[in-house]
Amino acid sequence: MPKAYPREFREDVVRVARNRELGVTLAQVAADLGVHEMTLQKWLRQTDVDDGDIAAIA
């Protein structure tokens, strides 16, 4: 199993992804920061759940 990323790193990556310029894709952000695009999508979704923006899917 791959080593987990530090919480601070995940938070920074999510912040960068959310504040990206128009036309910059999640795939580009993920590649630039060295994470898989699906990993970034999961982090964004989990942050939304944690912030109460969306309901968790069981």
N, CA, C and O atoms as a GROMACS GRO file, in nm:
protein
  232
    1MET      N    1   0.085  -0.118   0.000
    1MET     CA    2   0.000   0.000   0.000
    1MET      C    3   0.089   0.124   0.000
    1MET      O    4   0.188   0.130   0.073
    2PRO      N    5   0.053   0.224  -0.083
    2PRO     CA    6   0.136   0.345  -0.090
    2PRO      C    7   0.134   0.423   0.042
    2PRO      O    8   0.038   0.417   0.118
    3LYS      N    9   0.241   0.495   0.065
    3LYS     CA   10   0.252   0.578   0.184
    3LYS      C   11   0.153   0.694   0.174
    3LYS      O   12   0.137   0.754   0.067
    4ALA      N   13   0.087   0.726   0.284
    4ALA     CA   14  -0.010   0.835   0.287
    4ALA      C   15   0.062   0.970   0.276
    4ALA      O   16   0.174   0.986   0.325
    5TYR      N   17  -0.004   1.065   0.211
    5TYR     CA   18   0.050   1.200   0.202
    5TYR      C   19   0.021   1.274   0.333
    5TYR      O   20  -0.081   1.249   0.396
    6PRO      N   21   0.110   1.363   0.374
    6PRO     CA   22   0.085   1.442   0.495
    6PRO      C   23  -0.041   1.529   0.477
    6PRO      O   24  -0.071   1.575   0.367
    7ARG      N   25  -0.113   1.549   0.586
    7ARG     CA   26  -0.236   1.628   0.584
    7ARG      C   27  -0.213   1.768   0.526
    7ARG      O   28  -0.294   1.816   0.447
    8GLU      N   29  -0.103   1.832   0.563
    8GLU     CA   30  -0.073   1.967   0.515
    8GLU      C   31  -0.057   1.969   0.364
    8GLU      O   32  -0.102   2.062   0.297
    9PHE      N   33   0.006   1.866   0.309
    9PHE     CA   34   0.024   1.857   0.165
    9PHE      C   35  -0.112   1.843   0.096
    9PHE      O   36  -0.139   1.911  -0.003
   10ARG      N   37  -0.198   1.754   0.149
   10ARG     CA   38  -0.331   1.736   0.091
   10ARG      C   39  -0.409   1.867   0.093
   10ARG      O   40  -0.472   1.904  -0.006
   11GLU      N   41  -0.403   1.938   0.205
   11GLU     CA   42  -0.474   2.065   0.216
   11GLU      C   43  -0.423   2.166   0.115
   11GLU      O   44  -0.502   2.238   0.054
   12ASP      N   45  -0.292   2.173   0.096
   12ASP     CA   46  -0.233   2.265  -0.002
   12ASP      C   47  -0.275   2.230  -0.144
   12ASP      O   48  -0.308   2.318  -0.223
   13VAL      N   49  -0.275   2.100  -0.176
   13VAL     CA   50  -0.314   2.057  -0.310
   13VAL      C   51  -0.460   2.091  -0.336
   13VAL      O   52  -0.494   2.139  -0.444
   14VAL      N   53  -0.547   2.067  -0.240
   14VAL     CA   54  -0.689   2.100  -0.255
   14VAL      C   55  -0.706   2.251  -0.274
   14VAL      O   56  -0.783   2.295  -0.359
   15ARG      N   57  -0.633   2.330  -0.196
   15ARG     CA   58  -0.642   2.476  -0.208
   15ARG      C   59  -0.600   2.521  -0.348
   15ARG      O   60  -0.667   2.604  -0.410
   16VAL      N   61  -0.489   2.467  -0.398
   16VAL     CA   62  -0.441   2.503  -0.532
   16VAL      C   63  -0.545   2.462  -0.637
   16VAL      O   64  -0.573   2.539  -0.729
   17ALA      N   65  -0.602   2.343  -0.623
   17ALA     CA   66  -0.701   2.295  -0.720
   17ALA      C   67  -0.825   2.384  -0.720
   17ALA      O   68  -0.879   2.414  -0.826
   18ARG      N   69  -0.869   2.425  -0.604
   18ARG     CA   70  -0.989   2.508  -0.595
   18ARG      C   71  -0.966   2.649  -0.646
   18ARG      O   72  -1.060   2.714  -0.693
   19ASN      N   73  -0.843   2.697  -0.638
   19ASN     CA   74  -0.812   2.834  -0.678
   19ASN      C   75  -0.745   2.842  -0.815
   19ASN      O   76  -0.687   2.945  -0.850
   20ARG      N   77  -0.753   2.733  -0.892
   20ARG     CA   78  -0.686   2.731  -1.022
   20ARG      C   79  -0.754   2.828  -1.118
   20ARG      O   80  -0.872   2.861  -1.104
   21GLU      N   81  -0.677   2.873  -1.215
   21GLU     CA   82  -0.728   2.966  -1.314
   21GLU      C   83  -0.823   2.896  -1.411
   21GLU      O   84  -0.816   2.774  -1.429
   22LEU      N   85  -0.910   2.974  -1.470
   22LEU     CA   86  -1.003   2.922  -1.569
   22LEU      C   87  -0.925   2.855  -1.682
   22LEU      O   88  -0.829   2.912  -1.734
   23GLY      N   89  -0.964   2.735  -1.718
   23GLY     CA   90  -0.898   2.662  -1.825
   23GLY      C   91  -0.793   2.563  -1.776
   23GLY      O   92  -0.748   2.478  -1.854
   24VAL      N   93  -0.754   2.572  -1.651
   24VAL     CA   94  -0.658   2.477  -1.596
   24VAL      C   95  -0.738   2.358  -1.541
   24VAL      O   96  -0.826   2.375  -1.458
   25THR      N   97  -0.706   2.240  -1.589
   25THR     CA   98  -0.781   2.120  -1.551
   25THR      C   99  -0.727   2.060  -1.421
   25THR      O  100  -0.614   2.087  -1.379
   26LEU      N  101  -0.811   1.977  -1.360
   26LEU     CA  102  -0.765   1.903  -1.242
   26LEU      C  103  -0.649   1.812  -1.278
   26LEU      O  104  -0.557   1.794  -1.198
   27ALA      N  105  -0.652   1.756  -1.398
   27ALA     CA  106  -0.542   1.670  -1.443
   27ALA      C  107  -0.411   1.747  -1.446
   27ALA      O  108  -0.306   1.693  -1.408
   28GLN      N  109  -0.414   1.872  -1.490
   28GLN     CA  110  -0.293   1.953  -1.495
   28GLN      C  111  -0.243   1.984  -1.354
   28GLN      O  112  -0.123   1.975  -1.327
   29VAL      N  113  -0.333   2.020  -1.265
   29VAL     CA  114  -0.296   2.049  -1.127
   29VAL      C  115  -0.235   1.924  -1.063
   29VAL      O  116  -0.130   1.932  -0.999
   30ALA      N  117  -0.300   1.811  -1.080
   30ALA     CA  118  -0.252   1.686  -1.022
   30ALA      C  119  -0.112   1.653  -1.074
   30ALA      O  120  -0.023   1.619  -0.996
   31ALA      N  121  -0.093   1.662  -1.204
   31ALA     CA  122   0.037   1.631  -1.263
   31ALA      C  123   0.145   1.726  -1.212
   31ALA      O  124   0.256   1.684  -1.181
   32ASP      N  125   0.112   1.854  -1.204
   32ASP     CA  126   0.209   1.953  -1.157
   32ASP      C  127   0.252   1.927  -1.013
   32ASP      O  128   0.366   1.955  -0.975
   33LEU      N  129   0.160   1.874  -0.933
   33LEU     CA  130   0.189   1.854  -0.791
   33LEU      C  131   0.227   1.709  -0.757
   33LEU      O  132   0.252   1.676  -0.641
   34GLY      N  133   0.230   1.624  -0.858
   34GLY     CA  134   0.281   1.488  -0.839
   34GLY      C  135   0.184   1.391  -0.774
   34GLY      O  136   0.226   1.297  -0.707
   35VAL      N  137   0.053   1.414  -0.795
   35VAL     CA  138  -0.046   1.319  -0.745
   35VAL      C  139  -0.131   1.272  -0.862
   35VAL      O  140  -0.135   1.336  -0.967
   36HIS      N  141  -0.197   1.161  -0.844
   36HIS     CA  142  -0.285   1.108  -0.948
   36HIS      C  143  -0.414   1.191  -0.949
   36HIS      O  144  -0.461   1.236  -0.845
   37GLU      N  145  -0.469   1.211  -1.067
   37GLU     CA  146  -0.591   1.291  -1.080
   37GLU      C  147  -0.705   1.235  -0.995
   37GLU      O  148  -0.779   1.312  -0.934
   38MET      N  149  -0.720   1.103  -0.989
   38MET     CA  150  -0.827   1.043  -0.909
   38MET      C  151  -0.805   1.070  -0.760
   38MET      O  152  -0.901   1.091  -0.686
   39THR      N  153  -0.680   1.071  -0.718
   39THR     CA  154  -0.649   1.103  -0.579
   39THR      C  155  -0.694   1.245  -0.548
   39THR      O  156  -0.755   1.269  -0.444
   40LEU      N  157  -0.664   1.337  -0.636
   40LEU     CA  158  -0.706   1.476  -0.617
   40LEU      C  159  -0.858   1.487  -0.613
   40LEU      O  160  -0.913   1.559  -0.529
   41GLN      N  161  -0.927   1.416  -0.702
   41GLN     CA  162  -1.073   1.419  -0.701
   41GLN      C  163  -1.128   1.366  -0.568
   41GLN      O  164  -1.225   1.422  -0.516
   42LYS      N  165  -1.069   1.261  -0.514
   42LYS     CA  166  -1.112   1.206  -0.386
   42LYS      C  167  -1.089   1.307  -0.274
   42LYS      O  168  -1.175   1.325  -0.187
   43TRP      N  169  -0.974   1.372  -0.276
   43TRP     CA  170  -0.944   1.472  -0.173
   43TRP      C  171  -1.043   1.588  -0.180
   43TRP      O  172  -1.088   1.637  -0.076
   44LEU      N  173  -1.076   1.633  -0.300
   44LEU     CA  174  -1.173   1.742  -0.315
   44LEU      C  175  -1.310   1.700  -0.263
   44LEU      O  176  -1.376   1.776  -0.192
   45ARG      N  177  -1.354   1.579  -0.298
   45ARG     CA  178  -1.484   1.530  -0.252
   45ARG      C  179  -1.486   1.515  -0.100
   45ARG      O  180  -1.584   1.552  -0.036
   46GLN      N  181  -1.379   1.461  -0.043
   46GLN     CA  182  -1.374   1.444   0.103
   46GLN      C  183  -1.373   1.579   0.174
   46GLN      O  184  -1.434   1.593   0.280
   47THR      N  185  -1.305   1.675   0.118
   47THR     CA  186  -1.304   1.809   0.177
   47THR      C  187  -1.444   1.869   0.174
   47THR      O  188  -1.485   1.933   0.271
   48ASP      N  189  -1.518   1.850   0.065
   48ASP     CA  190  -1.656   1.896   0.057
   48ASP      C  191  -1.741   1.832   0.165
   48ASP      O  192  -1.821   1.899   0.229
   49VAL      N  193  -1.724   1.702   0.186
   49VAL     CA  194  -1.799   1.631   0.290
   49VAL      C  195  -1.761   1.684   0.427
   49VAL      O  196  -1.848   1.713   0.509
   50ASP      N  197  -1.632   1.698   0.452
   50ASP     CA  198  -1.585   1.746   0.582
   50ASP      C  199  -1.635   1.887   0.611
   50ASP      O  200  -1.664   1.921   0.726
   51ASP      N  201  -1.646   1.970   0.505
   51ASP     CA  202  -1.692   2.108   0.521
   51ASP      C  203  -1.844   2.117   0.526
   51ASP      O  204  -1.899   2.225   0.549
   52GLY      N  205  -1.913   2.004   0.503
   52GLY     CA  206  -2.058   2.004   0.505
   52GLY      C  207  -2.122   2.054   0.376
   52GLY      O  208  -2.242   2.081   0.372
   53ASP      N  209  -2.040   2.066   0.269
   53ASP     CA  210  -2.093   2.115   0.142
   53ASP      C  211  -2.173   2.009   0.067
   53ASP      O  212  -2.265   2.042  -0.008
   54ILE      N  213  -2.140   1.881   0.087
   54ILE     CA  214  -2.215   1.771   0.027
   54ILE      C  215  -2.228   1.660   0.129
   54ILE      O  216  -2.149   1.650   0.223
   55ALA      N  217  -2.327   1.576   0.110
   55ALA     CA  218  -2.348   1.462   0.200
   55ALA      C  219  -2.257   1.347   0.161
   55ALA      O  220  -2.228   1.326   0.044
   56ALA      N  221  -2.213   1.274   0.259
   56ALA     CA  222  -2.131   1.155   0.234
   56ALA      C  223  -2.218   1.048   0.170
   56ALA      O  224  -2.334   1.030   0.206
   57ILE      N  225  -2.160   0.977   0.076
   57ILE     CA  226  -2.230   0.868   0.009
   57ILE      C  227  -2.188   0.738   0.079
   57ILE      O  228  -2.070   0.706   0.087
   58ALA      N  229  -2.284   0.667   0.127
   58ALA     CA  230  -2.254   0.544   0.202
   58ALA      C  231  -2.211   0.432   0.113
   58ALA      O  232  -2.182   0.323   0.161
   0.00000   0.00000   0.00000
